[in-house]
Structure formats: C-alpha cells, structure tokens
Amino acid sequence: MSAGRDAAHTGPRRPVGLGRSQPLGAIPDAYGVNVAVWAPEASRLFFCLFHDDGGEERIELPYRDGDVWHAHLGGIGPGARYGLRAEGSHRVAAGARFNPHKLLIDPYARALDAPLRWHPLMSDDTAGGLVLDTRDSAAVVPKGVVAGPAEGADPAANRPNHLLSDLVIYEAHVRGISATHPEVPAELRGSYAGMAHPAIVEHLVSLGVNAVELLPVQAFFDDQHLVRSGLTNYWGYQPIAWLAPEPRYASRPEAADVELRHLVHTLHAAGIEVIADVVFNHTGEGDDGGPTLAYRGLHNTGYYRLTDGGGYVNDTGTGNTLAVDRPMVLRLVLDALRHWATRYGIDGFRFDLATTLGRTPHGFDPNGAFFQAVRQDPVLAGVKLIAEPWDLGPGGYQLGGFPHPWSEWNDRFRDGVRRAWRGDAIGQVGLGSLLLGSAGHFEHSGRAATASVNFVTAHDGFTLADVVSYARKHNEANGEDGRDGHDDNHSDNLGVEGPSDDPAIAAARARRARGILATLLIAQGVPMLLAGDEIGNSQGGNNNAYAQDNEIGWVDWSDPDAELLGIARRLIALRRRHPVLRQHTFLHGIERRDGHRDVVWRRADGAEPSVEDWHDPEQRCIVAAVRGAAGEAWGESLTGVVLVILNTGDDTEVRLPEPDARPGDGGAGDPPGPEDPPGWFVEIDTARPEAAGAVTSSYPAAAQSVVVLSTVPPDER
C-alpha cells in the first residue's frame, strides 16, 4: 500500500518548500512549519496532519539531506496535531520494521495531545512480526502537537543555584505527592498544579529540603501487560517522547507545558531546585512483540542495539536497549536534555540505568561518547548529573565507575545502613566508611564526597515505615504472584509483620526509623529522602509499587507522624547549620593546620579504636568528632566541630572527649571539673527528642539512637 495522498483526506493543497534539515522535529515559523526527521533507511516519509473533523492529511517530505528527510509546509502553525508514517523494508531478521499503517510519534515532538496507552492496533506482531500488520493505528496513537513560544514566567530565570554539597534531595512523584492532600483542591490533586499548590510547597520549605527529584515526567507509555491487568504505569519508566511533558499530569493535555513550567518556577521561587528523573536507556516499544510507536518504525537498526538475528539486546530488562553511542541517537538525548534545561528550567538530571548510556560494543566506558558530549556542552555544563550506576547487562554494576562531575545513587549506603540498624554485624569499619561518603568507591579521578547520593529508601523498594514494619515484600496488588520486587530488603518487622497495636513494638519501630533517618542526614555526601518518609507513609509492604496509581503508591497525608516530622526538620536544619556535615573533601583523620584531625573516632569508653576494634563485628556504638577537611582550603577554614554518637545496640554510656583534645592525648582527656565550662551541647538525640542543654564528661546513649553534640550553645544557633 502507498501511504501517499490518495490514502487519506488531503484538504487543499499547501505549499511544500525545501525547508531545512535542522533542527529536527516540527518547528513553526511565520509561514508554516519546518519538518525534519532522521530516517536513513526509509524509502518515503510522510507528515500526517490531523484536522478537527477527524481527517488525516498526508504530506510527503520530498527532500533529503544525508539521512534526514525534510520540508517546509505552509499554513501549519502552533497547536497543529501531527504524526509520521514511514515506508521501507519490513524484514525482521535484518532489523527492518517499516510499516506505513502504523502512525508514528515524532521523536522530537514537544507535546502530545493525550496520554499514551497500549491498544492492540499499535502492535506489529502479526506472525511474530514476519507478516506486515495492515491495521491502521492512527485512531489510538496520541498526536504530536506543534509547540509555539513558551508561555508564563520563565523557570530558567530564577534558579536557586545551590551548591551540590548543600543539597537535601526529596524524591517525589508529581501525582503521588498531592493526590490525597486535604488542603489541595480536589480538582488539582495529582497534577502539576497540585504539586505547585502552597500546601505542598510550604511543607517542603518547612521540612528544609532544597531540591526535589521528580519521577519521570517525559511522556511515557502504559504498556500491554499493565493495561490487560487493569493497571497503569504509575512510575513512568516507559518513555516514548523525550521532549514532551507527560500530559496525564495536567488539568488538560494541552496545558502540560504551561503547568509544568509553572511548577518549576514556583519551586524555584521557594528556593527549591528541580531534578528530573530521565530514562534514556530504553523506550516503551519493548521487545519483538511490542508496539510500533516511533523509533522502530523510523530507524529500528539505528535507535536500538540488535542481535545478529534482528532481535533486541536487553541490557535494561525492559525489552530493548537504546544505542546512545551512535551520533544521531546521542544527538536526540542531548537535544532533549537541553530542551528540559532551557524550556522547563530543570536544574539537574537523574539518569535511570545510567550504565547503558556508557555502553559501547566493548562494554561500559566511563569516557564514552555520551559522557564526553555532556561534559563539553555549554548548556548542560551547570546542571547536576546523577547516575543510577547499574543496568542488567554484562558488567552492568558500575558503582563508583562514573567520571567527574557525576554523582551516583549509592545503594551500598542503603543496604549497609539498613543492615546495621537491623542488627547485622557489619562492624565499625563498614558503618564508618558509609558515614564519611564511601571513599572506597568514589575517591578517585578528582571526585568529591558529593559523588555519593546517599539514600535508605527510594521509589523502588520499601518506604522507611515499611523497612521497620515488614520482613518480606507484599506485592500481591501487582498481580505477578510475588515474582516482582527485591526479595532481600534488609528489613525487620520487630516482632509482628505489618501494622501492630502493641505499644512496645510501635515505640521500637519509631525509634529505629528516627535512627535510620538521622544516619542518612549526618553522613557525608548528598542525602536523598523519599517523599512521605518524614510523616511515616507506608505502602503496606509493597516494594515495587510501579503500577499502583492509587492509595498504595500515593503519599498518605491523613495521619502524619508529627514526632518523626519534627525530627526530620531538626536534622535537616542541623545539617545546614554545621557545614562540617556536608563537605566536598573526603575525611581520613589527617591533621589540620590547627593541630586537630579532621575526623577522630572513639570507642564508647573514650579510647581510640584499635585495628581489632574496627573489625569487631559486634561493635554497635561508634563515636566520631568531625571537623573541616585537612589540606583543603574550605575545610581548613571551618572552625566548628560536631560529635556524632551512632548506637545501633543497647543502652551505652559514652565517655566524651574534650572538644579541644589533640592527637596523642590518650583519648578523652581529663574530665572537666565543676569550675570548667561545659564543652558540648546537645543538638539532637533521636531517642529523646526533647533532650537539650550542656553535657559534661559522658552521655547516656539510648539503645537504637543517634546523638549529635556540638560546641555551639543553644542561644547562638
């Protein structure tokens, strides 16, 4: 079948001029729209304009510049709805999957007119893809929308520009954070506008976080198995249109652009940066049986890594793997990043399964094309870059393997902290290294302590409340018979699986949750909180709520844990007040110019630990005096000191060193006499939230608690 003008409504003939082969996409001007599409193996390419009466006007792009088809089409402007169709070979074994019966979304579409949800007409899986599926998919595929000039306040103009070391990140889902909030009007809940509501923004400001990391807001796909199960893709990790904001989070699809820009501008005005979780490792087209929506219908062999038989390499576990090292695919990724940084004012990006971005035919390369391109790009030079440092392919776990200036999600921190608080014997050396930024992984190639993004919970896994309430996952609602989600969560239910009315169990869980939260917020590196953890939000033990766009996945605001929220606020304020807790340079106990070491470890009895103590798996209480980093200008300029007591064991009396004790003084020094001024003041005690005031020679560290002392009197804070 020809996909020419005789196949559909055409309307009046419109001018078709030469146009330009760049920029890619559908870009309007005063006279029409310039269209440019990369499809080197296509034999014909069509721009399909959809009219309000439902008619489709197909316009062939007659010009070609190298591998890009292009033309200037008169009489088309912003708001026009369109798609693409491509003709060419359909030989699956060779990787060619052209099918003009399938309407394709422009990879450079800046907006979509509807959310994207699987429908059988999208499939090209007739006889295993060997026979051309001639059913037309236009009725069920969202259309791209020609985007005009941006409207409203510019979110790129009021960036907070925080230092990476100063960040406290709050990972949130646009819908989930406001979907049940009682102060957000019902018509705004679950939307961009709902997250921008003063009730949400004021909560973030009062908590003290200064960056939010949004789960994917690039237009994504509700894939087949979810639709057949009556579920939706809640998390959004099935991207289709990388330059288009997800329309389902807007009050109406055409408002997504304006409402997302408003959200980012509003957060910026409150001093909060926005980091976007982006997915450039795969697309929602899936494996050989997946739908034909965009990339496989334009240049299957170019966009994806294929096997010798034309199938898809699956390093991502989602059915396909994007070939980011190829120039035009890399160009699309970079164009998308620049678009989000400029049009939406995004301050940073967290890259899902980021190992894939550095894959070459020979494996992961930290000096690969993607990393070099991002580093030299003038638009992207100032954005924050965070990697999820793994994928599922060979050699996929690359924690610590990314180049400067990247930061990485540190899952070793998550697992180690959870295990320590559960009571596993990981020893001082294990927990101590986590508190100081995991130098063993990240201290190389000029990288800073901020390379470690520390977290104990994230969207993927248990919430903090569930870490202390469930010993195993409960994913029944996902409909996969428990096969999905991690089996080893390093969690503990403290005696009863799930909710408990036992006051002793409730108290033990609350104390452990506060201790875990404190460990996160006093550690060197960049801390990340999961939205809702600060108020005790639970997912009922579901550790893979990717398809739960409902009360399971949403933050529950109905009964917030006021005590936990108060501790969280105090901890974040403590971190901001004491720069020694958020340094660039790793600490190694090296002597500073003032004669103090930048970190001094102690046993509970006040003595410095021996080698045997460091490796004693039964040590449950560690004490550290932390100062500015030695040998580094900013660290040496810091005059403050904090004393951290982290006690994952039983009640322990901790002998305190004198704040001005020097190396070689034998430990605690002489305890102060009655005439001596107090040396330490309580900043926070997670077991005794009301604790305050001066401390002299020792401190009773309660079981399962974190205590932070400083030399700053309360009236000077």
N, C-alpha and C positions, 0 to 999 in steps of 0.2 A: 504494500500500500504506500502511496505517496502521501507525505504529510504537507503537501502544498496547499495553495489557496482553494483548490477545488474540494478540499476535505472538510471545510468548516465555513461558518459565516465570515464574510470578509468586510462588509461595510464599504464605505467609499475608499477609493484608492488614496493612499497617503504618500507623501514624498519619502523616498528611501535614498539617503545620501551615503557618501563614503564613510563619514564619521572617522573615528579613531580607534585604535586597538588598545588604548589605555585611557583612563583607568578601567579596570574590569568591573562588570556589573551594568546596571541601568542607571545612568546619571543624567538628570534633567538639565536643560538649559532654557534659554528664552524661546527657542523654536521647536523643541521636542525633547527627545531623549537619545543619548548615545548609548549603544549596547555593545558590550564586548564580552566574549565568552571563550574560555580555554577549552577546546575540544579537538585535539590534533588528529584523532583517528576517525572523527565523524566525516561522513560524505556530504551531509546537508545539515543546516541548523536553522531552527525557526524560533522567533519571538512570538509568543502566543498572548494576545491582548484579550482580556475578558471584560465584556460590557455588562452594564447593569441589567440588561434584559436576559442575561444568561448566555449570550452568544460568544463564540470564540473566534477571534480574528488572527489568522496565522500569517506571519510576515517572514519570508525567508531573509536571512542575513547573507547577502551575496558576496561580501568581501572577506578576504582572509589575509592576515599579516602573520606569516610564520604559522604558529599553532593557534592563533586567536581569530575567531570569527567576529565580524563587527559590522556596524552600520549606524547611521543616524536616521531616526524615524521621526518624521514630523507630526505635529499635532498631538503628542503624548506628553503628559506632564505629571507632576507630583500627585499621588493618590491613585494613579492608574494601577490596575491589578494585572499581573502577568505571570507566565511560566515559560518554560523552554521545552522544545522537542528536538531530538537528535536522531538522524538516520545514520546507518552504518552497518557493519558486520555484526551478526549475532552468532558467534562461535564461542561457546562457554569454555571449551577446552583450551582455547587460545586467550581467554580472559576478556573477549569482546562481548559486551552485553547491550548493544544499542537496540532500542525498541521505541519507535515513534508513537506508539499507542500509550506510552506512559508519560504523563506530564511531569516535568522535572522542575524542582525548585532551584532557582539561580543560587549557586554557592555564595554569590556576593549580594544576595537580597538583603536590604537594610531593614525590612519589616515584612511580616506575614499578616494576612488578613484573618487568620484563625489558628487555634492550636492544632497540632499535628497528631493524629490518632490513627492507628492501623486500621486498614479496611482490606478485604480480600482483593479488591480491584487494583491495589498497589502491587500485588505480587507478580513476579515474573517467573514463578516456579512451576510452570507447566512442564510435566515430564522431566522433573529435575532440572529445569532451565534449558533443556535441549530443544524445546519447541517454543517458538515465539508466541507469547500470550497476547492476543489481539484485543483483549478487553480494554477499553479506554478508561483511564484513571482520573481524568480531569475533574469529575464531579466530587471526588473525595480527597483531593490534594489541595492544601491551602495555597493561595496565590501569593507571590511576592508583591510588595507594594512599592512603587517608585517613591523614594523618600525625598522630601523637599528640605529646605533650610530648617535647622533646629529651632524650636520654639522655647520660650521661657528663659529663666535665669540659667546662666552657663555654669554647670557644675565643675568645669575645669578651671574656673576663675577664682574659686575660694577654697582651694585645697589646704588642709591643715599642715601638711608637710612635716609630719613628726619624724624624728629620728627612729630608725628601726629598733634601737635599744630601748626606746621609751614606749614601744607598743605593748598594749594588752589587747589581744585579739578576741573577738566574740564571734564564734561561728554560728550563723543563723540561716534559717530558711525563710524566704520572703513571705510565703503563705503561713508557715507554721508559727512564726513569732506573734502574729496578731489574730490568728483565726479564732481564738476563744477569749481574747482580752475584753473584759467587760466595759472598759472605758473607750474602746474603739467602736464607732458606729457600725451597726451590723452590715450596712452596705459597703463598708470599706474593709472589713476583716478579710485577711488572706490576700491582700493586694499590695502593690507598690505603695499606694496611698495609705493603706493601713499601717505599713511599717513606718511611714513618714509621719504618722499621727503623733501629736505631742505626748500622749500617754506612753508610747513606746520609746520615743526619743528621750523623754525625761527619765525613764527607767535606766536607759543606757548611760546617760550622763551621771545620774546619781550613783550608779554602780561604779563608774570610774573607767570603763573601757574606752579606748580611743581609736579602735578600728573594728569594723565588722567584716567578717568574711562570709559573703553570700554564696550559698549553694547555687548551682548553675542557673543563670538567667538568660543564657543563649537559647534560642528556640530549639526545643527538643521534641522527642517522639514517644508516644505511648505505644510500646511495642506489642507484638502479636500475642505473646503468651499472657501478658497482663490484661489486655482487652478481653481475651477469651475467658479470663478468670474473673472478670468484673472489677478489675483493679486499674489503677493509673500509675504512671511513672512519677512518683512524688518527688524524688530527689533530683531528677532531671539529667542523669548521666547518659543520655542517648541523643547527642546533638545532631542537628540537621542543617540549620542555618546559623553560621557562626557570627554573622554581623547583625542579626536580628534579635531584639529583646523578646523574651517569651511572652506571647500575647495573653496567656491564661491568667497572668497576674495583674492585668489591667482591668479597669472598670468596663472597658470595651476594647476589642483588639486594636483598633486604630489609635488608641490613646497610650499604648505601651511605651512608645518613645518619650512622650511628654512626661508621663507619670514616673518613669524610671529616672529621667533627668532630674525631676523634682525631688525624688527620694534622695539621690546622691547629694544634690545641692543642700537639702535640709540637714542631712547628716554632717556634711562639711561645716555648715554654719554652727553646728553644735560641737565642733572640734573633733569629729569622728571621721576617720578615713574609711574608704570602702575598697575591699579586696574582693575580686571576683574569682570564683572557682570556675576554671575553664577546662574544657575537655577537647584536646586536640590529638588524642591517641587513637581514636576510632570514631565511627559515625553510627547513627541509629539504623543504617541499612543492614547491619548484621551480616550473617554468613550467606552461604549459597542459596538458602531458602528465604532470605529476607526480601523486603520490598525494594522496588526501584523507585527512588525518590529524587535523586540528584546526581551524586558522584559516580555511581556505577553506570548510570545512563549517559554520562558525558565523556568519561575517560576512565574506565574501570582499571585499566592496566597502569594508569599514571597515578591515581589517587591512593591506591592500595598496594600493599605487599601481597603478592600472589605466589602460590606454589607452582611447580612446573606443570601441573595439570589444570591450572586455571582457578584453583580454589583459593581460599583466603588464609593467609597466615594469621594465627590467632594468638599473638603475644599478649593481648589485653583481656582475654577471657570473655569477650563480648561478641565474637564472631568475625571481626576484621581488625586490621591494623593499618593506620594511616602511614603513608610513606613520606614523612616530614623532611627527609634529607633531600628530596627531589626539588629542584628550584621553584617550580610553579606551585607546588603544594606548600613549600616553605613561604612563598610569597603570600599565599592566601592566609596562612597563620599569622604572619607579621602584619598584613593589612588589617586583619580582624583585631589584633591587639592594639594597633594604633587607633583604630576606629573607637574601641571602647575607652581608650585613654583620653581621647580628644572629645568625642561627642558626649560621652557619659561621665567624664572626669574620674574614671577609675584610677585609684592610687596604686594598685598592685594586683598581682595575679597569683593564684594558687593553681598549679598545673596537675591535673589528675593523671595518675600513672605516668609520671614525667619521664621515666626511663625510656619509654617509647620515643620521646622526642629526640633522644640522643642515639637511637638505633641506626646502624648502618648495616650493609650486608655482612660485616665482620663483627657485629655486636655493638655494645654500648660504647660511645666515645664522648667523654666529657669535653672534648674540643671539637665536637661535631659542628656541622653547618648551622644548626639551629642556635646553639649557644653562642657561636661567634656572631651570628647575624643580630641576635638580640642585644648583645653587649655593645655593638658599634652603632646601633640605631639611635639617632638623636632624640626621637620622640619617646622611646622606651627607656632611655638612659636613666631617668629618675624614678621609674616605677619599682616597686618592691616585687621580688621574684621568689616564689616559694614552690618547692617541688614536693610532690608525693613520690619519694625516691624508690619506686619499685613498679614493676609490671609483672605479668605472669609468664613471660618468655624466658628463654635460657639466659642465665646470668642477670635476671631481672632485678634482684635486690641490690640496690646501689646506695644504701645509707652512707653518707659521708663522701660519696663519689662525685658530687656536682661541683662545678667551678665557682670561684668567687665571681659575682657577689650574691650568689644564690643562697637562700635558706632552705631548710628541709624539715618536713614533718618527722619528728624523732619518735618512732614507735618503740624504740628501746627504752626511752624515758617512760612512756605509758606502761609498758609491761613491768619494768623494774619497780616503779613506784607502787603499782597495784600489788605486786608480789610482796614487797616489803611490808605494806600495811596489812596484807592478809596474814602475815606471819611467816612467810617463807624465809629461809636462811640465806640471804644474799650477801650479808656481811657489810662492814663499813666501806670497803673499797668500792663495792658496787653502787651503793647509795650515794656515797660521797662524790663519785665521778659524775653522777647524774645531776647532783646539786650544783656542780661547777661547770655545766654546759657540755658534758660529753666530749671532752677534748680528744679522747682517743679516736673519735670518729671524724671530728671536724677541724682539728688544729693542723692545718696544712695549707699550702698554696695561698697564704695571705688571708685565710678565712678567719672571721671573728667568732666570738662566743654567740653572737646573734645568728649564726648559721643554724643553730638548733632551735626549731619551733617546738617547744615542749607542750605536750598535752597528755591528759589522762583519760579524756573522753572526746569523741567526735561524733559526727552524724552516723558514721559507720561503727556500730558497736553499742554497748550499754551506755546509758546515762550514768551520772555519778550516783544517783539514788539507787539505780539497779545494780551497780558494782558492789554495793554493800547490802543488797537485799536478795540477790539471786546467785545461786551457784551454777546454774546452767541456763542456756537460752530457752526462750519460749516464743517460737516464731510460727505458731500454728496459724495465725491470721494470714500468713503469706501464701498458704496453700501449696507448700512444697514439701510437706511431710517432714519438716525439720532438717532438710538437706542443706538449706542455705544458712549463711552466717557462720561466724567463727565458733568452734567448739570449745576452745580454751581461752576463757576470758579473764583469767587470773582474778576471779571474783570470789565472794564468800557471802553467804546469807546470814551468818552469825546465829544460826540455830534454827531458823524457820525459812522455808522457801517462799519468797514473796511477802505480801503485807502481813504485819503482825500487830496484835493489840498488847503484846507483852511489854510493859514499860521498860524492863531491863534491856530487851533486845532493841527497842526503839532508841534508847539512850546510847547503846553501844554503836548502833549504826550512825547516829547523828555525830558522835564523837569521831568515828573513823572518817566519815565524809568530810568533816571540818579539817582533819589532819591531812587528808589527801589534797584537798583544795589548797591548804597552806603550803604544802610541799611544792605544788605547782607554782605558786606565786612568789616564793622566795628563791627559786632556783635561777641561776644564770641562764641566759638565753631569752627567747621571746615566748611568753606564755599565751596559750590559747584556751579559752573557756568554751564549752558547748552551751548554746542558748538554753536556758531553763535550769541548768545545773545549780545556779545560785539560789533558786527557790525550791529545790527538791523535786524537779519534774521527773516523772517515771514514764517508761514505755511499756510497763507491765512485763519486763524481762525480754522484750523483743529486741534483738541486737542487730537486726537488718531490716529496718522499717522503710526500705526504699519504695515500697508500693503502698504505704499506709498514709494516704492523704485524708486523714481522719483524726479522731481523738488520740489514737495511738501515737502518731507521728507529730501532732501539734503540741506546742508548749501549753501546759495546763496552768492557768492563772487563778484557778478557783480557790486554792488553799495554799498560798505560798509559805514556805518555811522562813519566817521572819528572822529567826536566830541565825540561820545559815546565810541569809542575805546580808545581815548586819556584819557577819564575819567576813564575807566576800568583799564588801565595801571597805572594811578596815584594812584588809590585806592589800587591796589594790592601792589604797591611799598610802600604806606603809611602803610599798614598792616605789611609788612616785616620790615619797619624802626622802628615801635613802638611796641615792644613786649607786652605792656600793652593791646593791642587789640587782643592778641592770647594767653591767659593764660590757664593753666591746672586747676587752682583752681577757684571755683565759688566766685563771689564778693557779699558781703552782707552789705557794708557800715561799716565794722568793722575797728576800729582804728589800724593803723600800729605802728611800733616802733618809726617812726619819727613824730608821732602825727597826721598825715593825715589819713583820712578814705580811704579805697581802692576804694570806689565809693561814690560820693556826688551828689545827684540830686538837681536840681534847677528849679524854675519856670522862666518864661521869665523875670519877674521883679527882679530876683536875689534872692528871698527868697526861703528857702527850702519848698517843698510842704507839706501840711498838709494831714491828712488821707482823708479828703474830697476831696482835690485836686487829690490825687492818684486815687480816684474812680469817679471823674468827667468825664462823657463820652464825654464832649465837649472839654476837654483839647487836643489841637492839636500840641503843641510845648513842647518838653521835652529837658532838658539840663542835661548833666552828665559830671562830672570831674572824669576821670578814672585813677587809679594808680595800682601798683602791689598789688596782693592779700595779705591781712593781715594774719599773723600767719603761713606763708608758706615760706620756705627758699628762693626759687627762686623769688616769688612775692615780698618779703621784700627787695630783692637785687635790684629791679628795681627802678630807681630814676626818671624816666620820668613821665609826666602827659599829657593827652590829654583832650580837652574839646569838647564834641560832642553836636551839636545842630541839632535836628531832628524835622523839621517843616512840618507837613503834612497839615497845614492850610493856612491861609492868611499871607501876609507880617507882620512880627513881629520884633520889636526892642527888642533885648535880652541884658539885663544888665549882664556884665561879672564879675565873681568873680575874686579876685586876685589869681594867681597860688599858692601862699603860704598860702592862707586862711586856718585856723584851725577850727576844730569843735567848735561850740558855738560862732563864731564871728558875728553871725547875718546875714550871707549870703554873700553879695558881698564885704563887707568891704568898706573902703574909696576908691573912685575912684582916680586913680593916678593923680598927678599934673603934670604940664609941665616939671618939672625937673626930674620926675621919669622915669626910663627906661621902655619901653613897656613890658608888661607881656606876651602877646600872639602874635603868628604869624599864619597867615592863611596857613593851609596845603592844604585844598581843599574846594571849595564852588561849589556844583553841579549846582546851578543856574547861577553862574558867573565863568565859568571855568578859566577865566583869572585873577581872584582875587588873590592877593598876598600881602605880607608885614605885617607890625605890626598893631596891634589893641589895642585900649586903653580900655575905660570904657564900651563900648557897641558895638553891631554888628547888622546890619540890615539883619536879616534872611529873605530871599525872600520866598514867598509862594512856597510850594511843593519843599523844598530844604533840603539838608544835608550839614552842615558846620562842619569841623574839624579844631580845633586850637591846637597848641602846644607851648611849651616854647622854641623850637629849632629854631633859626634864619635860614633863607634860606641858608646862606653861610656855615652852619655847617651840612647840610643834606647830 
